[in-house]
Amino acid sequence: MDSVSNVGVLDKAVGVLRALERHGPASLADLQHITGLPRATAHRLAAALEQHGLVRRDGDGRFCLGLGLVGLGHAAADHFPLADVARPALGALRDRTGESVQLFVREGDERRCVVSLQSPHGLRWIVPEGVLLPLAVGSAGRLLTDAGVAVGRRGWVESVEERERGVASVSAPITAGAAGVLAAVSVSGPLERLGRQPGRRFGRDVVATAAEVADALCNAS
């Protein structure tokens, strides 16, 4: 397991939590296989996390994410108002475009959807809130990897069938001065409606919404 923070035991413990997040309940053997940790280390870390309420056991004795994480999640959301501040502008963007709208933030080598508003169309692209997606593909992923390169002069980045066939998207960054890119606003939907140049259709709307959210965050701070 690669070190991220240069604090080995912390990286390994977080690796156990991430493994349970992505793969669900796991036996000790499964946890060892997923994380690549020695059996004794995986057991020691999982047991320690269980003592802190961050891991629990299910009826079959498998390790699962603990209920202590629920309280931490609520506390983090309460002190990080991005989703609540952004939601009105994102709702307006969804209503204006008629397409699904998402807000993504970067988490390590992935991106998490923190807000997802569905299109009113019967045929639509649905991204569940809370889901983790790769950075390497999709307009929001590439933007969160290197916004300066991705957006260029246009202020947005588009993707066509990069992560899923038949789906297109366009994204713009929410920035905060020296803090850089905080998140990405995205419009996504079926290729038959967005076309192969979704930025030409919705790029300006997405950029304007990202700027609106950035202003709202500044006023809320």
mmCIF file of the C-alpha atoms, coordinates in Angstrom:
data_MODEL
# 
_entry.id   MODEL 
# 
loop_
_atom_site.group_PDB 
_atom_site.id 
_atom_site.type_symbol 
_atom_site.label_atom_id 
_atom_site.label_alt_id 
_atom_site.label_comp_id 
_atom_site.label_asym_id 
_atom_site.label_entity_id 
_atom_site.label_seq_id 
_atom_site.pdbx_PDB_ins_code 
_atom_site.Cartn_x 
_atom_site.Cartn_y 
_atom_site.Cartn_z 
_atom_site.occupancy 
_atom_site.B_iso_or_equiv 
_atom_site.pdbx_formal_charge 
_atom_site.auth_seq_id 
_atom_site.auth_comp_id 
_atom_site.auth_asym_id 
_atom_site.auth_atom_id 
_atom_site.pdbx_PDB_model_num 
ATOM 1   C CA . MET A 1 1   ? 0.000   0.000   0.000   1.00 0.00 ? 1   MET A CA 1 
ATOM 2   C CA . ASP A 1 2   ? 1.487   3.360   -1.068  1.00 0.00 ? 2   ASP A CA 1 
ATOM 3   C CA . SER A 1 3   ? 2.018   6.042   1.566   1.00 0.00 ? 3   SER A CA 1 
ATOM 4   C CA . VAL A 1 4   ? 0.011   9.205   1.035   1.00 0.00 ? 4   VAL A CA 1 
ATOM 5   C CA . SER A 1 5   ? 0.633   11.164  4.221   1.00 0.00 ? 5   SER A CA 1 
ATOM 6   C CA . ASN A 1 6   ? 4.056   9.709   5.143   1.00 0.00 ? 6   ASN A CA 1 
ATOM 7   C CA . VAL A 1 7   ? 2.402   8.409   8.330   1.00 0.00 ? 7   VAL A CA 1 
ATOM 8   C CA . GLY A 1 8   ? 2.341   4.731   7.485   1.00 0.00 ? 8   GLY A CA 1 
ATOM 9   C CA . VAL A 1 9   ? -0.071  3.452   10.118  1.00 0.00 ? 9   VAL A CA 1 
ATOM 10  C CA . LEU A 1 10  ? -2.568  6.219   9.298   1.00 0.00 ? 10  LEU A CA 1 
ATOM 11  C CA . ASP A 1 11  ? -2.406  5.479   5.576   1.00 0.00 ? 11  ASP A CA 1 
ATOM 12  C CA . LYS A 1 12  ? -2.997  1.784   6.261   1.00 0.00 ? 12  LYS A CA 1 
ATOM 13  C CA . ALA A 1 13  ? -5.935  2.452   8.580   1.00 0.00 ? 13  ALA A CA 1 
ATOM 14  C CA . VAL A 1 14  ? -7.553  4.759   6.026   1.00 0.00 ? 14  VAL A CA 1 
ATOM 15  C CA . GLY A 1 15  ? -6.872  2.095   3.406   1.00 0.00 ? 15  GLY A CA 1 
ATOM 16  C CA . VAL A 1 16  ? -8.944  -0.351  5.467   1.00 0.00 ? 16  VAL A CA 1 
ATOM 17  C CA . LEU A 1 17  ? -11.815 2.151   5.657   1.00 0.00 ? 17  LEU A CA 1 
ATOM 18  C CA . ARG A 1 18  ? -11.620 2.875   1.916   1.00 0.00 ? 18  ARG A CA 1 
ATOM 19  C CA . ALA A 1 19  ? -11.650 -0.847  1.154   1.00 0.00 ? 19  ALA A CA 1 
ATOM 20  C CA . LEU A 1 20  ? -14.844 -1.290  3.177   1.00 0.00 ? 20  LEU A CA 1 
ATOM 21  C CA . GLU A 1 21  ? -16.364 1.779   1.510   1.00 0.00 ? 21  GLU A CA 1 
ATOM 22  C CA . ARG A 1 22  ? -15.733 0.493   -1.994  1.00 0.00 ? 22  ARG A CA 1 
ATOM 23  C CA . HIS A 1 23  ? -16.252 -3.245  -1.526  1.00 0.00 ? 23  HIS A CA 1 
ATOM 24  C CA . GLY A 1 24  ? -18.726 -3.465  1.341   1.00 0.00 ? 24  GLY A CA 1 
ATOM 25  C CA . PRO A 1 25  ? -18.593 -6.015  4.198   1.00 0.00 ? 25  PRO A CA 1 
ATOM 26  C CA . ALA A 1 26  ? -15.429 -8.100  4.119   1.00 0.00 ? 26  ALA A CA 1 
ATOM 27  C CA . SER A 1 27  ? -13.985 -11.042 5.981   1.00 0.00 ? 27  SER A CA 1 
ATOM 28  C CA . LEU A 1 28  ? -10.449 -10.751 7.276   1.00 0.00 ? 28  LEU A CA 1 
ATOM 29  C CA . ALA A 1 29  ? -9.202  -12.758 4.289   1.00 0.00 ? 29  ALA A CA 1 
ATOM 30  C CA . ASP A 1 30  ? -11.074 -10.450 1.900   1.00 0.00 ? 30  ASP A CA 1 
ATOM 31  C CA . LEU A 1 31  ? -9.741  -7.364  3.663   1.00 0.00 ? 31  LEU A CA 1 
ATOM 32  C CA . GLN A 1 32  ? -6.209  -8.701  3.449   1.00 0.00 ? 32  GLN A CA 1 
ATOM 33  C CA . HIS A 1 33  ? -6.622  -9.390  -0.265  1.00 0.00 ? 33  HIS A CA 1 
ATOM 34  C CA . ILE A 1 34  ? -8.173  -5.988  -1.059  1.00 0.00 ? 34  ILE A CA 1 
ATOM 35  C CA . THR A 1 35  ? -5.674  -3.891  0.906   1.00 0.00 ? 35  THR A CA 1 
ATOM 36  C CA . GLY A 1 36  ? -2.576  -5.996  0.293   1.00 0.00 ? 36  GLY A CA 1 
ATOM 37  C CA . LEU A 1 37  ? -1.763  -5.805  4.000   1.00 0.00 ? 37  LEU A CA 1 
ATOM 38  C CA . PRO A 1 38  ? -0.359  -8.744  5.967   1.00 0.00 ? 38  PRO A CA 1 
ATOM 39  C CA . ARG A 1 39  ? -3.093  -10.700 7.742   1.00 0.00 ? 39  ARG A CA 1 
ATOM 40  C CA . ALA A 1 40  ? -1.937  -9.685  11.223  1.00 0.00 ? 40  ALA A CA 1 
ATOM 41  C CA . THR A 1 41  ? -1.740  -5.992  10.248  1.00 0.00 ? 41  THR A CA 1 
ATOM 42  C CA . ALA A 1 42  ? -5.172  -5.993  8.626   1.00 0.00 ? 42  ALA A CA 1 
ATOM 43  C CA . HIS A 1 43  ? -6.691  -7.626  11.706  1.00 0.00 ? 43  HIS A CA 1 
ATOM 44  C CA . ARG A 1 44  ? -4.925  -5.270  14.121  1.00 0.00 ? 44  ARG A CA 1 
ATOM 45  C CA . LEU A 1 45  ? -6.053  -2.155  12.258  1.00 0.00 ? 45  LEU A CA 1 
ATOM 46  C CA . ALA A 1 46  ? -9.637  -3.348  11.737  1.00 0.00 ? 46  ALA A CA 1 
ATOM 47  C CA . ALA A 1 47  ? -9.921  -4.290  15.417  1.00 0.00 ? 47  ALA A CA 1 
ATOM 48  C CA . ALA A 1 48  ? -8.533  -0.904  16.499  1.00 0.00 ? 48  ALA A CA 1 
ATOM 49  C CA . LEU A 1 49  ? -10.960 0.936   14.212  1.00 0.00 ? 49  LEU A CA 1 
ATOM 50  C CA . GLU A 1 50  ? -13.752 -1.185  15.677  1.00 0.00 ? 50  GLU A CA 1 
ATOM 51  C CA . GLN A 1 51  ? -12.831 0.047   19.155  1.00 0.00 ? 51  GLN A CA 1 
ATOM 52  C CA . HIS A 1 52  ? -13.261 3.630   17.926  1.00 0.00 ? 52  HIS A CA 1 
ATOM 53  C CA . GLY A 1 53  ? -16.639 2.884   16.343  1.00 0.00 ? 53  GLY A CA 1 
ATOM 54  C CA . LEU A 1 54  ? -15.337 3.431   12.823  1.00 0.00 ? 54  LEU A CA 1 
ATOM 55  C CA . VAL A 1 55  ? -15.645 -0.260  11.938  1.00 0.00 ? 55  VAL A CA 1 
ATOM 56  C CA . ARG A 1 56  ? -18.188 -2.831  13.142  1.00 0.00 ? 56  ARG A CA 1 
ATOM 57  C CA . ARG A 1 57  ? -18.992 -6.507  12.570  1.00 0.00 ? 57  ARG A CA 1 
ATOM 58  C CA . ASP A 1 58  ? -22.136 -7.726  10.821  1.00 0.00 ? 58  ASP A CA 1 
ATOM 59  C CA . GLY A 1 59  ? -24.114 -10.841 11.719  1.00 0.00 ? 59  GLY A CA 1 
ATOM 60  C CA . ASP A 1 60  ? -21.648 -13.016 9.788   1.00 0.00 ? 60  ASP A CA 1 
ATOM 61  C CA . GLY A 1 61  ? -18.635 -11.542 11.562  1.00 0.00 ? 61  GLY A CA 1 
ATOM 62  C CA . ARG A 1 62  ? -17.498 -9.538  8.543   1.00 0.00 ? 62  ARG A CA 1 
ATOM 63  C CA . PHE A 1 63  ? -15.970 -6.100  8.950   1.00 0.00 ? 63  PHE A CA 1 
ATOM 64  C CA . CYS A 1 64  ? -18.191 -3.150  7.905   1.00 0.00 ? 64  CYS A CA 1 
ATOM 65  C CA . LEU A 1 65  ? -18.061 0.601   8.159   1.00 0.00 ? 65  LEU A CA 1 
ATOM 66  C CA . GLY A 1 66  ? -19.039 1.689   11.670  1.00 0.00 ? 66  GLY A CA 1 
ATOM 67  C CA . LEU A 1 67  ? -21.830 3.987   12.768  1.00 0.00 ? 67  LEU A CA 1 
ATOM 68  C CA . GLY A 1 68  ? -19.273 6.392   14.214  1.00 0.00 ? 68  GLY A CA 1 
ATOM 69  C CA . LEU A 1 69  ? -18.600 7.511   10.666  1.00 0.00 ? 69  LEU A CA 1 
ATOM 70  C CA . VAL A 1 70  ? -22.193 8.749   10.355  1.00 0.00 ? 70  VAL A CA 1 
ATOM 71  C CA . GLY A 1 71  ? -21.645 11.343  13.074  1.00 0.00 ? 71  GLY A CA 1 
ATOM 72  C CA . LEU A 1 72  ? -18.327 12.378  11.569  1.00 0.00 ? 72  LEU A CA 1 
ATOM 73  C CA . GLY A 1 73  ? -19.976 12.747  8.177   1.00 0.00 ? 73  GLY A CA 1 
ATOM 74  C CA . HIS A 1 74  ? -22.723 14.977  9.535   1.00 0.00 ? 74  HIS A CA 1 
ATOM 75  C CA . ALA A 1 75  ? -20.192 17.102  11.388  1.00 0.00 ? 75  ALA A CA 1 
ATOM 76  C CA . ALA A 1 76  ? -18.047 17.473  8.277   1.00 0.00 ? 76  ALA A CA 1 
ATOM 77  C CA . ALA A 1 77  ? -21.072 18.494  6.207   1.00 0.00 ? 77  ALA A CA 1 
ATOM 78  C CA . ASP A 1 78  ? -22.138 21.030  8.822   1.00 0.00 ? 78  ASP A CA 1 
ATOM 79  C CA . HIS A 1 79  ? -18.724 22.676  8.746   1.00 0.00 ? 79  HIS A CA 1 
ATOM 80  C CA . PHE A 1 80  ? -18.248 22.429  4.980   1.00 0.00 ? 80  PHE A CA 1 
ATOM 81  C CA . PRO A 1 81  ? -21.301 24.148  3.501   1.00 0.00 ? 81  PRO A CA 1 
ATOM 82  C CA . LEU A 1 82  ? -20.342 23.800  -0.156  1.00 0.00 ? 82  LEU A CA 1 
ATOM 83  C CA . ALA A 1 83  ? -23.235 21.500  -1.026  1.00 0.00 ? 83  ALA A CA 1 
ATOM 84  C CA . ASP A 1 84  ? -25.859 23.611  0.739   1.00 0.00 ? 84  ASP A CA 1 
ATOM 85  C CA . VAL A 1 85  ? -24.510 26.874  -0.653  1.00 0.00 ? 85  VAL A CA 1 
ATOM 86  C CA . ALA A 1 86  ? -24.275 25.475  -4.177  1.00 0.00 ? 86  ALA A CA 1 
ATOM 87  C CA . ARG A 1 87  ? -27.632 23.709  -4.331  1.00 0.00 ? 87  ARG A CA 1 
ATOM 88  C CA . PRO A 1 88  ? -29.812 26.735  -5.324  1.00 0.00 ? 88  PRO A CA 1 
ATOM 89  C CA . ALA A 1 89  ? -27.534 27.657  -8.239  1.00 0.00 ? 89  ALA A CA 1 
ATOM 90  C CA . LEU A 1 90  ? -27.275 24.020  -9.288  1.00 0.00 ? 90  LEU A CA 1 
ATOM 91  C CA . GLY A 1 91  ? -31.049 23.701  -9.210  1.00 0.00 ? 91  GLY A CA 1 
ATOM 92  C CA . ALA A 1 92  ? -31.377 26.739  -11.441 1.00 0.00 ? 92  ALA A CA 1 
ATOM 93  C CA . LEU A 1 93  ? -28.828 25.236  -13.834 1.00 0.00 ? 93  LEU A CA 1 
ATOM 94  C CA . ARG A 1 94  ? -30.787 21.968  -13.978 1.00 0.00 ? 94  ARG A CA 1 
ATOM 95  C CA . ASP A 1 95  ? -34.017 23.853  -14.674 1.00 0.00 ? 95  ASP A CA 1 
ATOM 96  C CA . ARG A 1 96  ? -32.375 26.024  -17.330 1.00 0.00 ? 96  ARG A CA 1 
ATOM 97  C CA . THR A 1 97  ? -30.661 23.192  -19.201 1.00 0.00 ? 97  THR A CA 1 
ATOM 98  C CA . GLY A 1 98  ? -33.195 20.435  -18.566 1.00 0.00 ? 98  GLY A CA 1 
ATOM 99  C CA . GLU A 1 99  ? -30.286 18.054  -17.934 1.00 0.00 ? 99  GLU A CA 1 
ATOM 100 C CA . SER A 1 100 ? -28.799 16.333  -14.883 1.00 0.00 ? 100 SER A CA 1 
ATOM 101 C CA . VAL A 1 101 ? -26.416 18.448  -12.812 1.00 0.00 ? 101 VAL A CA 1 
ATOM 102 C CA . GLN A 1 102 ? -23.675 17.297  -10.427 1.00 0.00 ? 102 GLN A CA 1 
ATOM 103 C CA . LEU A 1 103 ? -21.163 18.818  -8.028  1.00 0.00 ? 103 LEU A CA 1 
ATOM 104 C CA . PHE A 1 104 ? -17.888 16.918  -7.597  1.00 0.00 ? 104 PHE A CA 1 
ATOM 105 C CA . VAL A 1 105 ? -14.991 17.341  -5.164  1.00 0.00 ? 105 VAL A CA 1 
ATOM 106 C CA . ARG A 1 106 ? -11.638 15.620  -5.320  1.00 0.00 ? 106 ARG A CA 1 
ATOM 107 C CA . GLU A 1 107 ? -10.746 12.930  -2.786  1.00 0.00 ? 107 GLU A CA 1 
ATOM 108 C CA . GLY A 1 108 ? -7.205  11.700  -3.323  1.00 0.00 ? 108 GLY A CA 1 
ATOM 109 C CA . ASP A 1 109 ? -7.066  9.950   -6.666  1.00 0.00 ? 109 ASP A CA 1 
ATOM 110 C CA . GLU A 1 110 ? -10.853 9.959   -7.108  1.00 0.00 ? 110 GLU A CA 1 
ATOM 111 C CA . ARG A 1 111 ? -13.768 12.369  -7.166  1.00 0.00 ? 111 ARG A CA 1 
ATOM 112 C CA . ARG A 1 112 ? -16.896 12.281  -5.063  1.00 0.00 ? 112 ARG A CA 1 
ATOM 113 C CA . CYS A 1 113 ? -20.349 13.464  -6.140  1.00 0.00 ? 113 CYS A CA 1 
ATOM 114 C CA . VAL A 1 114 ? -21.658 15.655  -3.307  1.00 0.00 ? 114 VAL A CA 1 
ATOM 115 C CA . VAL A 1 115 ? -24.769 16.959  -5.093  1.00 0.00 ? 115 VAL A CA 1 
ATOM 116 C CA . SER A 1 116 ? -26.741 15.247  -7.861  1.00 0.00 ? 116 SER A CA 1 
ATOM 117 C CA . LEU A 1 117 ? -29.891 16.759  -9.381  1.00 0.00 ? 117 LEU A CA 1 
ATOM 118 C CA . GLN A 1 118 ? -31.740 14.652  -11.917 1.00 0.00 ? 118 GLN A CA 1 
ATOM 119 C CA . SER A 1 119 ? -33.064 15.785  -15.266 1.00 0.00 ? 119 SER A CA 1 
ATOM 120 C CA . PRO A 1 120 ? -36.866 15.834  -15.630 1.00 0.00 ? 120 PRO A CA 1 
ATOM 121 C CA . HIS A 1 121 ? -36.523 13.801  -18.844 1.00 0.00 ? 121 HIS A CA 1 
ATOM 122 C CA . GLY A 1 122 ? -37.424 10.124  -18.748 1.00 0.00 ? 122 GLY A CA 1 
ATOM 123 C CA . LEU A 1 123 ? -34.126 9.324   -20.474 1.00 0.00 ? 123 LEU A CA 1 
ATOM 124 C CA . ARG A 1 124 ? -31.459 10.780  -18.197 1.00 0.00 ? 124 ARG A CA 1 
ATOM 125 C CA . TRP A 1 125 ? -28.034 10.184  -16.738 1.00 0.00 ? 125 TRP A CA 1 
ATOM 126 C CA . ILE A 1 126 ? -28.119 9.484   -12.974 1.00 0.00 ? 126 ILE A CA 1 
ATOM 127 C CA . VAL A 1 127 ? -25.075 9.855   -10.718 1.00 0.00 ? 127 VAL A CA 1 
ATOM 128 C CA . PRO A 1 128 ? -25.824 8.841   -7.104  1.00 0.00 ? 128 PRO A CA 1 
ATOM 129 C CA . GLU A 1 129 ? -24.862 11.351  -4.423  1.00 0.00 ? 129 GLU A CA 1 
ATOM 130 C CA . GLY A 1 130 ? -21.850 10.145  -2.463  1.00 0.00 ? 130 GLY A CA 1 
ATOM 131 C CA . VAL A 1 131 ? -20.476 7.908   -5.207  1.00 0.00 ? 131 VAL A CA 1 
ATOM 132 C CA . LEU A 1 132 ? -16.723 7.865   -5.894  1.00 0.00 ? 132 LEU A CA 1 
ATOM 133 C CA . LEU A 1 133 ? -15.618 8.024   -9.537  1.00 0.00 ? 133 LEU A CA 1 
ATOM 134 C CA . PRO A 1 134 ? -12.199 8.028   -11.231 1.00 0.00 ? 134 PRO A CA 1 
ATOM 135 C CA . LEU A 1 135 ? -10.317 11.205  -12.081 1.00 0.00 ? 135 LEU A CA 1 
ATOM 136 C CA . ALA A 1 136 ? -8.819  9.914   -15.306 1.00 0.00 ? 136 ALA A CA 1 
ATOM 137 C CA . VAL A 1 137 ? -12.047 9.994   -17.325 1.00 0.00 ? 137 VAL A CA 1 
ATOM 138 C CA . GLY A 1 138 ? -14.983 12.382  -17.570 1.00 0.00 ? 138 GLY A CA 1 
ATOM 139 C CA . SER A 1 139 ? -14.982 16.153  -17.800 1.00 0.00 ? 139 SER A CA 1 
ATOM 140 C CA . ALA A 1 140 ? -15.160 16.723  -14.019 1.00 0.00 ? 140 ALA A CA 1 
ATOM 141 C CA . GLY A 1 141 ? -12.389 14.213  -13.375 1.00 0.00 ? 141 GLY A CA 1 
ATOM 142 C CA . ARG A 1 142 ? -9.984  15.803  -15.818 1.00 0.00 ? 142 ARG A CA 1 
ATOM 143 C CA . LEU A 1 143 ? -10.862 19.255  -14.509 1.00 0.00 ? 143 LEU A CA 1 
ATOM 144 C CA . LEU A 1 144 ? -10.159 18.275  -10.898 1.00 0.00 ? 144 LEU A CA 1 
ATOM 145 C CA . THR A 1 145 ? -6.874  16.677  -11.951 1.00 0.00 ? 145 THR A CA 1 
ATOM 146 C CA . ASP A 1 146 ? -5.464  19.816  -13.581 1.00 0.00 ? 146 ASP A CA 1 
ATOM 147 C CA . ALA A 1 147 ? -7.962  22.609  -14.110 1.00 0.00 ? 147 ALA A CA 1 
ATOM 148 C CA . GLY A 1 148 ? -5.438  24.948  -15.700 1.00 0.00 ? 148 GLY A CA 1 
ATOM 149 C CA . VAL A 1 149 ? -4.677  22.545  -18.506 1.00 0.00 ? 149 VAL A CA 1 
ATOM 150 C CA . ALA A 1 150 ? -8.203  21.203  -18.850 1.00 0.00 ? 150 ALA A CA 1 
ATOM 151 C CA . VAL A 1 151 ? -10.256 24.371  -19.174 1.00 0.00 ? 151 VAL A CA 1 
ATOM 152 C CA . GLY A 1 152 ? -7.892  26.536  -21.211 1.00 0.00 ? 152 GLY A CA 1 
ATOM 153 C CA . ARG A 1 153 ? -9.383  29.846  -22.307 1.00 0.00 ? 153 ARG A CA 1 
ATOM 154 C CA . ARG A 1 154 ? -12.920 28.503  -22.543 1.00 0.00 ? 154 ARG A CA 1 
ATOM 155 C CA . GLY A 1 155 ? -13.378 28.029  -18.814 1.00 0.00 ? 155 GLY A CA 1 
ATOM 156 C CA . TRP A 1 156 ? -14.939 24.580  -19.257 1.00 0.00 ? 156 TRP A CA 1 
ATOM 157 C CA . VAL A 1 157 ? -14.006 21.042  -20.289 1.00 0.00 ? 157 VAL A CA 1 
ATOM 158 C CA . GLU A 1 158 ? -16.209 18.550  -22.101 1.00 0.00 ? 158 GLU A CA 1 
ATOM 159 C CA . SER A 1 159 ? -16.239 14.797  -22.488 1.00 0.00 ? 159 SER A CA 1 
ATOM 160 C CA . VAL A 1 160 ? -18.045 12.438  -24.832 1.00 0.00 ? 160 VAL A CA 1 
ATOM 161 C CA . GLU A 1 161 ? -18.415 8.742   -24.006 1.00 0.00 ? 161 GLU A CA 1 
ATOM 162 C CA . GLU A 1 162 ? -15.248 8.729   -21.893 1.00 0.00 ? 162 GLU A CA 1 
ATOM 163 C CA . ARG A 1 163 ? -16.621 6.838   -18.880 1.00 0.00 ? 163 ARG A CA 1 
ATOM 164 C CA . GLU A 1 164 ? -19.934 5.525   -20.207 1.00 0.00 ? 164 GLU A CA 1 
ATOM 165 C CA . ARG A 1 165 ? -21.149 4.908   -23.739 1.00 0.00 ? 165 ARG A CA 1 
ATOM 166 C CA . GLY A 1 166 ? -23.885 7.257   -24.887 1.00 0.00 ? 166 GLY A CA 1 
ATOM 167 C CA . VAL A 1 167 ? -23.152 9.914   -22.241 1.00 0.00 ? 167 VAL A CA 1 
ATOM 168 C CA . ALA A 1 168 ? -21.676 13.405  -22.651 1.00 0.00 ? 168 ALA A CA 1 
ATOM 169 C CA . SER A 1 169 ? -20.850 16.093  -20.095 1.00 0.00 ? 169 SER A CA 1 
ATOM 170 C CA . VAL A 1 170 ? -19.381 19.538  -19.633 1.00 0.00 ? 170 VAL A CA 1 
ATOM 171 C CA . SER A 1 171 ? -17.828 20.859  -16.412 1.00 0.00 ? 171 SER A CA 1 
ATOM 172 C CA . ALA A 1 172 ? -16.445 24.097  -14.992 1.00 0.00 ? 172 ALA A CA 1 
ATOM 173 C CA . PRO A 1 173 ? -14.343 24.727  -11.859 1.00 0.00 ? 173 PRO A CA 1 
ATOM 174 C CA . ILE A 1 174 ? -15.431 26.469  -8.674  1.00 0.00 ? 174 ILE A CA 1 
ATOM 175 C CA . THR A 1 175 ? -12.365 28.388  -7.538  1.00 0.00 ? 175 THR A CA 1 
ATOM 176 C CA . ALA A 1 176 ? -11.480 30.269  -4.364  1.00 0.00 ? 176 ALA A CA 1 
ATOM 177 C CA . GLY A 1 177 ? -8.427  32.484  -4.802  1.00 0.00 ? 177 GLY A CA 1 
ATOM 178 C CA . ALA A 1 178 ? -5.247  30.962  -3.425  1.00 0.00 ? 178 ALA A CA 1 
ATOM 179 C CA . ALA A 1 179 ? -7.166  27.809  -2.449  1.00 0.00 ? 179 ALA A CA 1 
ATOM 180 C CA . GLY A 1 180 ? -7.495  27.001  -6.135  1.00 0.00 ? 180 GLY A CA 1 
ATOM 181 C CA . VAL A 1 181 ? -10.165 24.626  -7.421  1.00 0.00 ? 181 VAL A CA 1 
ATOM 182 C CA . LEU A 1 182 ? -12.653 23.573  -4.741  1.00 0.00 ? 182 LEU A CA 1 
ATOM 183 C CA . ALA A 1 183 ? -15.076 21.593  -6.887  1.00 0.00 ? 183 ALA A CA 1 
ATOM 184 C CA . ALA A 1 184 ? -16.465 20.999  -10.360 1.00 0.00 ? 184 ALA A CA 1 
ATOM 185 C CA . VAL A 1 185 ? -19.972 21.774  -11.609 1.00 0.00 ? 185 VAL A CA 1 
ATOM 186 C CA . SER A 1 186 ? -21.168 19.391  -14.314 1.00 0.00 ? 186 SER A CA 1 
ATOM 187 C CA . VAL A 1 187 ? -24.057 19.026  -16.713 1.00 0.00 ? 187 VAL A CA 1 
ATOM 188 C CA . SER A 1 188 ? -24.408 15.506  -18.089 1.00 0.00 ? 188 SER A CA 1 
ATOM 189 C CA . GLY A 1 189 ? -26.889 13.584  -20.146 1.00 0.00 ? 189 GLY A CA 1 
ATOM 190 C CA . PRO A 1 190 ? -27.554 11.326  -23.117 1.00 0.00 ? 190 PRO A CA 1 
ATOM 191 C CA . LEU A 1 191 ? -25.429 11.920  -26.180 1.00 0.00 ? 191 LEU A CA 1 
ATOM 192 C CA . GLU A 1 192 ? -28.534 12.200  -28.342 1.00 0.00 ? 192 GLU A CA 1 
ATOM 193 C CA . ARG A 1 193 ? -29.492 15.441  -26.530 1.00 0.00 ? 193 ARG A CA 1 
ATOM 194 C CA . LEU A 1 194 ? -26.116 16.935  -25.568 1.00 0.00 ? 194 LEU A CA 1 
ATOM 195 C CA . GLY A 1 195 ? -24.430 16.040  -28.846 1.00 0.00 ? 195 GLY A CA 1 
ATOM 196 C CA . ARG A 1 196 ? -20.726 15.571  -29.425 1.00 0.00 ? 196 ARG A CA 1 
ATOM 197 C CA . GLN A 1 197 ? -19.947 19.163  -28.470 1.00 0.00 ? 197 GLN A CA 1 
ATOM 198 C CA . PRO A 1 198 ? -21.749 19.596  -25.141 1.00 0.00 ? 198 PRO A CA 1 
ATOM 199 C CA . GLY A 1 199 ? -19.528 22.551  -24.269 1.00 0.00 ? 199 GLY A CA 1 
ATOM 200 C CA . ARG A 1 200 ? -20.845 24.520  -27.215 1.00 0.00 ? 200 ARG A CA 1 
ATOM 201 C CA . ARG A 1 201 ? -24.385 24.010  -25.921 1.00 0.00 ? 201 ARG A CA 1 
ATOM 202 C CA . PHE A 1 202 ? -23.984 24.344  -22.152 1.00 0.00 ? 202 PHE A CA 1 
ATOM 203 C CA . GLY A 1 203 ? -20.429 25.585  -21.508 1.00 0.00 ? 203 GLY A CA 1 
ATOM 204 C CA . ARG A 1 204 ? -21.409 29.181  -20.760 1.00 0.00 ? 204 ARG A CA 1 
ATOM 205 C CA . ASP A 1 205 ? -24.205 28.106  -18.422 1.00 0.00 ? 205 ASP A CA 1 
ATOM 206 C CA . VAL A 1 206 ? -21.893 25.814  -16.455 1.00 0.00 ? 206 VAL A CA 1 
ATOM 207 C CA . VAL A 1 207 ? -19.177 28.487  -16.171 1.00 0.00 ? 207 VAL A CA 1 
ATOM 208 C CA . ALA A 1 208 ? -21.717 31.075  -15.005 1.00 0.00 ? 208 ALA A CA 1 
ATOM 209 C CA . THR A 1 209 ? -23.075 28.683  -12.380 1.00 0.00 ? 209 THR A CA 1 
ATOM 210 C CA . ALA A 1 210 ? -19.590 27.858  -11.093 1.00 0.00 ? 210 ALA A CA 1 
ATOM 211 C CA . ALA A 1 211 ? -18.879 31.577  -10.709 1.00 0.00 ? 211 ALA A CA 1 
ATOM 212 C CA . GLU A 1 212 ? -22.211 32.069  -8.925  1.00 0.00 ? 212 GLU A CA 1 
ATOM 213 C CA . VAL A 1 213 ? -21.384 29.317  -6.434  1.00 0.00 ? 213 VAL A CA 1 
ATOM 214 C CA . ALA A 1 214 ? -17.911 30.772  -5.853  1.00 0.00 ? 214 ALA A CA 1 
ATOM 215 C CA . ASP A 1 215 ? -19.453 34.162  -5.070  1.00 0.00 ? 215 ASP A CA 1 
ATOM 216 C CA . ALA A 1 216 ? -22.000 32.572  -2.741  1.00 0.00 ? 216 ALA A CA 1 
ATOM 217 C CA . LEU A 1 217 ? -19.237 30.759  -0.862  1.00 0.00 ? 217 LEU A CA 1 
ATOM 218 C CA . CYS A 1 218 ? -17.282 33.979  -0.514  1.00 0.00 ? 218 CYS A CA 1 
ATOM 219 C CA . ASN A 1 219 ? -20.340 35.763  0.892   1.00 0.00 ? 219 ASN A CA 1 
ATOM 220 C CA . ALA A 1 220 ? -21.064 32.886  3.261   1.00 0.00 ? 220 ALA A CA 1 
ATOM 221 C CA . SER A 1 221 ? -17.585 32.831  4.756   1.00 0.00 ? 221 SER A CA 1 
# 
